[in-house]
């Protein structure tokens, strides 16, 4: 679990995630390193799953389900058809803790960061 992520740089978060993943694969994580937290991410996209809804595990208030990217045709401004990479994400919220409107704001911010990653650095 990445604690106090809002206070850390992307480089620090990335290094911590890499370390946690390596130790998780080796089954060397301590319970305090994976328990608690307020939000979680479930990524089945790496297995080719395009979209799904993840179930919240207490004490988390939200969980973001990330699906696989796919090429999709869309209409361009000039009326032509172009192909884009598209990914489906679904946010599940415990409405006792996080209102759905606040969850929608989180998804909008996530969309901005994914479409324009440089904004995460500002």
C-alpha positions in Angstrom: 0.0 0.0 0.0 1.3 3.4 -0.9 0.8 5.7 2.1 0.5 9.5 1.9 0.7 9.3 -1.9 -0.5 12.9 -2.2 2.7 14.1 -0.6 5.0 12.0 -2.9 6.5 12.5 -6.4 5.5 10.1 -9.2 9.1 8.8 -9.1 8.8 7.9 -5.4 5.4 6.3 -5.8 6.7 4.3 -8.8 9.7 3.0 -6.8 7.5 2.1 -3.8 5.0 0.3 -6.1 7.8 -1.7 -7.8 9.3 -2.7 -4.4 5.8 -3.7 -3.0 5.1 -5.7 -6.2 8.4 -7.6 -6.0 8.0 -8.4 -2.3 4.3 -9.4 -2.9 5.4 -11.9 -5.6 8.0 -13.3 -3.2 5.4 -13.5 -0.4 7.5 -11.2 1.8 5.0 -8.5 2.6 4.0 -7.8 6.2 0.3 -7.4 7.0 0.7 -3.7 7.8 2.0 -3.2 4.3 -1.2 -4.3 2.6 -3.9 -3.6 5.2 -5.9 -0.4 5.6 -6.1 2.3 3.0 -9.0 4.3 1.6 -8.9 3.4 -2.1 -7.7 0.5 -4.2 -7.1 -0.3 -7.9 -8.0 -3.6 -9.5 -6.3 -4.2 -12.9 -7.7 -7.0 -15.0 -6.7 -5.3 -18.2 -3.4 -7.1 -18.2 -5.4 -10.3 -18.6 -7.3 -8.9 -21.6 -10.5 -8.1 -19.6 -12.0 -5.1 -21.3 -14.4 -4.0 -18.5 -15.6 -5.2 -15.1 -16.9 -3.9 -11.8 -14.6 -4.4 -8.8 -16.0 -5.1 -5.3 -15.0 -2.8 -2.5 -13.1 -4.5 0.4 -13.4 -2.7 3.7 -11.9 -0.5 5.0 -11.6 0.9 1.4 -14.2 3.6 0.4 -13.5 3.2 -3.4 -12.0 0.8 -5.9 -11.1 1.6 -9.5 -11.5 -1.3 -12.0 -9.1 -0.8 -14.9 -9.8 -2.7 -18.1 -7.6 -3.5 -21.2 -7.1 -0.9 -23.9 -8.5 -1.5 -27.4 -8.5 0.3 -30.7 -11.8 1.9 -31.5 -13.1 3.9 -34.5 -14.3 7.5 -33.8 -15.5 10.3 -35.9 -12.9 13.1 -36.4 -13.7 16.8 -36.4 -13.6 16.8 -40.2 -16.1 13.9 -40.4 -13.5 11.3 -41.3 -13.1 8.1 -39.2 -9.9 7.7 -37.1 -8.8 5.1 -34.6 -8.0 5.8 -31.0 -6.9 3.7 -28.0 -9.7 3.4 -25.6 -9.8 2.0 -22.0 -12.8 1.4 -19.7 -12.4 2.2 -16.0 -15.2 1.8 -13.5 -15.2 3.3 -10.0 -17.2 1.6 -7.2 -17.9 3.9 -4.2 -19.2 3.0 -0.8 -21.9 5.8 -0.6 -21.7 5.8 3.1 -18.3 7.4 2.7 -18.0 8.8 -0.8 -20.9 10.4 -2.6 -21.4 9.4 -6.2 -20.9 13.0 -7.4 -17.5 13.1 -5.7 -16.7 9.8 -7.3 -17.6 11.3 -10.7 -15.1 14.1 -10.0 -12.4 11.6 -9.2 -13.1 9.8 -12.5 -12.9 13.1 -14.4 -9.6 13.9 -12.8 -8.3 10.4 -13.6 -9.4 10.8 -17.2 -7.5 14.1 -17.5 -4.3 12.5 -16.1 -4.6 9.5 -18.4 -5.2 11.6 -21.5 -2.6 14.3 -20.6 -0.1 12.7 -18.2 2.0 15.8 -18.0 -0.8 17.4 -15.9 0.1 15.0 -13.1 3.5 16.7 -12.8 2.2 20.2 -12.4 
